[in-house]
Amino acid sequence: MNISDIMTTTICTITSDKSVSYAAERMNESHVDSLVVMDHGEVLGMVTTRDVLSAHPNRIVADAMSSQPFYLSANHNVWEAYHALHQEQNGLALVKQEDQLIGFITKEIVEMKIAEYRDPLSGLYRAPYIQFIGENFLKERKPFHLLFIDLNDFGRINKLHGHPFGDDVIRTYSSVLSSLAEEQGDYLCRYAGDEFVLISTISDEQIQEYITLIKRPTNVLDIFVSAAVGHVNGYQTPDFFARSWRELIAEASLGSSAAKLSKTLTPTVG
């Protein structure tokens, strides 16, 4: 989804020499919570409700506004907007299309949309999130480790204990993976069912520690759960950047399937 689908297109402007109290009145009249500050056709910044509330009403807008305008293209998707807003540590961005100012987007709106991509059971992001991260890294030619994690014998757990218990296992195991993937540069999602995908930029030694821990049977709700792991090492694969995300995730998935077939660690269900 592009930000043009969720941005605010009503742009209300104010000049920088107006008072903060006038800005507040204009916001109330227009039913908006921010104004674009423009002098002589040039965008100087934004003044928001928060800016107005934190400034003396007799001050001028120039003293209260957000000093640096930050721009995004209407073609940016919500994930790009999310990361850009966090990197810039900015609460909002103006949106341009072909040099024309067509709206603005706030961090709150983007985060609300991003929340729709969270898996309600595990609390992790779903597949579109990890696809965005992977494709973005490929575009930037930034190497990474790609792990496809598939729980062993999850179908047997469901049969023995029932699907509600299986849901509890997914929820708890997701927390285990989240605690593992806490390094900066780790990105985790619930890909589908009992499958998870982790993108990491840690060292080869560290990723092997991850794989060892994930494969090792872990006590989850008094049963032991392990996982098969498919690994694509972007630091050592010669044609890594010549391949698409689809090809890489397929290879990692097939790697986990092969690991299941030849697994030496069988989960103990008890």
N, C-alpha and C positions, 0 to 999 in steps of 0.2 A: 504494500500500500504506500503510495506517495503522499508526501505531506500536503500536497495541493488538495487532497481529499478531506483533510481534517483541519486545515488552517482557518483562521478567521480572516474573512475577506473585507470586512468593514473596517476601513482605515480612517480613523479620526486624527486630525493633526492639530498642532498648536505651535505657536512661535515661542522661542526661548525666553523672550522678555516678559511673557505673561506671568501673573502671580500663581503661586501654588494653589491658593484658594480658588482662583478662576479655573485652573486645571481640574480641581475637584468638582466644581459645578458642571464643567463640560462633560466630565465622565458620567456624572449622574444623569444629565440631560440625554446623553447619547447611549446610556446603558452599556458602557464599556468599562473595562478595568485597566486600560492603558491608552496612551496617546503617542503618536509619532511626532517628535519635535523636529520641525522644519523651519529653516530660515532661507528665504530667497530660493526656494526649490531644492535646497540641499538638506538631506537627512542628517541630523546631528545626533539623534539617539531616541530613546523612549522614556516616557515618564509613566510609572505605574501607580496603582492604588497604594502599594507599599511605599513607594517613593513619597507620595503625597502625605501619607499618614506619619511618616518619619521626619517630615520637614515642617518648618514654621510656615503658616499660611501666608505670611507677608513676604517670604522669600520668592525669588523668581524661579521659573521652571529650569533655567540653565543651571541653577545650583542644585536642583533636586533630581534631575534626570539621570538615567543610566548613561554613562559618558561615551561608551564605545558601541556603536551599532554593529550588530553581528548578522551576517546574511547567510541564507541557505537558498538553494535552487528549488523551484517547485517540483523538480524531478527527483529530488532526494527522497529516499524511502524513510519510513519511520525509524528503522534501525540506525541509518546514517544520521538522522536528526538526533536520535537519542544519544549516540556517542559524541556527536559534535557539540551538543549542548552541555554534556558533562565535561568534555575536554576543555571547552571554553569557560566552564563554570558560569554559564549565563542562563538566566531564567527564561529568556525568550529570544527569538531570532526573527528578523524581517525576511520576507520571502520575495525573491525576484524571479522574473521570467523575461528573458531577452532584455535585460536592463530596466525592466519596468517593475516598480514596486506593486505587488498584487495582494499582499496580505502579511500576516505575521503568525508565528506559532509559538506557543509557550511550552516550557518543560512539563508543566502539569498535564496539558492535553496529550503530549507525546507519551508520557508515562502511563496515562489512562489507556491509550491505545495499545501500548506495549504489554500492559497487564492482561489484555485479552489473549496474548500468546503464551500465558503461563498455564501449565498443566494443573488443573485444580486438585488432583490427587497428590502429586509429589511436590508441588510448589516450584518445580523447575520450569525453565522455558521449554517450549516444544521445538520440533524440527526446523521450522523456518528461521528460528534464531541462530542455530548452529550453522545452518546453510549460509546465512548472511555473514557470519564471522569467517567461515572457511573461504567463501568466494572473495571476501574483501582482502583476506591475507594473500590469496592467490593473485589478485589484481595488483597488490603492493609487492608481490614477489617476496613475501615474508614466510620463511619456512616454519613448519609446525609439526608436532606429533598429532596423529589422528587415531584415537582409540574407539573401537566399536565394542561395546560391553553388552553381553547377552547372558542373562542369568541361566544357570544350569538347572534343569529339572523343574522349572517353574510350573509347567503343566501338572507335574506329579504333586507339587505342593498344593495346587488348587484342588486336585482330586482328593487328596488326603484330608485337607483342612477346610475346604470350601473357598469360594471366591472372595468373600469379605476378608477372610484371613490373608488371602493372596494380596488383596489391596493393602492390607496393613504391612505386608512384607515389602511391597513396592515403596510405600511411604517411608518406611524405616530405612530400607536400603538406599533410598534417595538421599536421606540425611547422612548416611555413612559416606556415600560418594561425595556429597557436598563438603563434608569435613575434610575429605582427602584433597579435593580440588580447590584448595583455598589459596594456592600460590597466585601471585599476580601473573597474568598471562594464561590462566586456566579458564576454560569456558565449557560448561556442562549443560546438557539438555536430556530430557526423557524423549527419546527418538520415537518409540512406539512400544506399546505393551510392556514387556520386560526388557526392552532394549534402551541403552543409554549411549550417548556419544560425548566424548571429551576431546576438546582441542587444547593442546598445551604447548607452550614455548619453552619449557624447562629443558635441562640438559638430558643427554642420553642416559646417564647414570640415574638421574632422578626419575625418568619415565619408566625405567626398568623396575625401580622400587614401587612405583604406582602399580605396574602390571602384576608384580609379585603379590602385593597387598590385595588387589582386586581378585586375583585367582584363588588366593588362600580362603578356605572356608571360614565364614564369619558368623558368629552367633547373632541371629536376628530373630527376636521374639521366641527364643528357646529352640530354634531350629538352626541348622548350619546351612548357609547359602554361599555358593561360590559363583563365579562367572567365567565365561569364555571371552577372551579378548582378541580382537583383530587389531593389528597395529600397522599403520603406514607411517614410516619415518621420513618426513619431508626434508630432513637434513642429509639423508644419505641416498634418497631415491633420485637417480640422475635426471629423469624426465619429469620430475614432480610438477614443475610449473607449466609443462606442456599439456598437462592433463586437466580435465574439468573436475569440478566438485563432485558431479555425479559419478565419474569414474573412480575417484578416490574413495568415496563413501561405499561404493560397490565393492572395491577391493578390501576395505576394512571389514565390511560385513561378511564377505566370503572367508576372510581370515578367521573371524570368530566362529563361523560355521565349521571350518576345518578343525579349529581348536576343540570344538565340542566333540567332534567325531573321534579325536585322538586324545581326549582329555585323560589325564592320569589321576586327577583329583576329583573324586566323585563326592558330591554333597551328601551329607548324612542327614536324613530327615527323622526327627524323633520328637 
